[in-house]
């Protein structure tokens, strides 16, 4: 496979630009973790090294990581909802929770338009994802 492989779909993460470096990494990992369960076709085959040691499968395509302002993130969230694309959200409240149940409760406690979004992941057709991410820029 060459670097020029073009996929029909896109996996992207949009991060709020004011996050600390550790937060960016943590949010990205959380946001992409659910995609394989919801959209299993994005996962490739397991890996194996020359000694026969097996490793978990990973995404079969790149994950683009972008950043933007709070306003860009909010607009992208609205566009992802309008297009009904598979998505995940990470809110500022989740930095203060300690486990999965508390994470879900924190999101459930806030209305859609009032979520304090710090990250969003989305998957779908290339053009649709590009439109959702309008105004965002590649993460440095």
N, C-alpha and C positions, 0 to 999 in steps of 0.2 A: 504494500500500500504506500502511496506517495502522499506528500503533504498537500497535494492538490485535490484530494478527495473532497467532493462536495456532497453534503447530506441534505436531504429534503426537509429535515426538521432541524430545530435549533434548541439547545438547552442554554439558558442564560440565568445569571444571578445579578440582581441589581442591588447595590449596597448604598446606604446613605453615606455621603462623603465625609461626614464628621465623626465616623467611628474610629476608635483606637485600633491599632494593628491587630491585637489579639482578638478584638471583637469582630473584625472583618473575617478573620479565619474561622472563628467559631460559628458565626452566622452563616457563612458560606457552607460549611460542613452540615449544619442542621438543615438548611434550606434544600440541599440536593438529596438528603438522605431518604426522603419519602418518594422521590420520583420513580425509583426502580420498582417500588411496590405498586404504585398507581399505574405506571406505564412500563410494564416489564420488557417491552421490545427495545427499550433503550439500553438494556444490559447485554453485554457480550458474553462470551464463553469464559469459564474459569481459566486461570493461567496455570502454567506448570513450568518449572525450571528444568535444566538439563539433568538434574539428579532425581527428577520425579516428584519433587516437593510441590504440592498444589497450593494455589492462592485463590482468593475470592475473585469472582468476576467483577468487572467495573463497567462504567459507561462505555458504549461502543463509539462514541463521538465526543468531541471536545465540549467543555463547559466554558462558555464565555462569562467573564466577570466584568461587570460595569459598575460605575458609580454615578451618583447624581444628588441633587439637592432633595430636601424633604418634599418639595413641590413636585419635582420630577417623579419621585417614588410614588407619591399619591396618585398622580395622573396615570402612571404605568399600571398601578393596581386597578384603577377604574377601567382602563382599556383591557386588561387581562380578564376582568370579570365580564365585561361586555362581550368579549370574544369567546367566553367559556373555555379558556385554555387551562390545562392542568397547571396548578400553581401552589406555592407554599408561601406563608408569611412568617416573618420574625418581627416581633414588636419590642419596643424598649422595655416593656414590663418583664419580658422573659429573662433579662439580665439579673433580676432579683429573685427568680424562682429557683428551686433546687431539684425539681424532678418533673417527669413527663406529665403527670396528672395536674400539677400546679401550672405548668405551661399551658395546657389546654384550658384550664379554668381562667387564666389571665386573659387569653384571647376571647373566650366566650363572654367575659364580663364587659366587653367594649363593643359598641356598634361598628359596623363596617366602615362608615365614613369617619369615625373618630379614632380608628386604630393608629397608634404611634408607630408607624412602620419604620423599621431600620433596615429591612431586607425583604426581597421578593425573589422567588425563583419561578420560572415559567418555561414551559415546553410546548412546542407546536410547530406548524409549518413556518419555514424561514420568514416569509413575508409578514405573517401575522405577528411573530415575535418581534421582528424589526419595528413594526408599527407600535407595538406595546412599549417598546424601549425608546421611542422617539425622545430626543433631548438628552439621553444618557451618553456618557463617554466611557471608553475603555478604562478599566482600573489600571493604574500605573504599575 
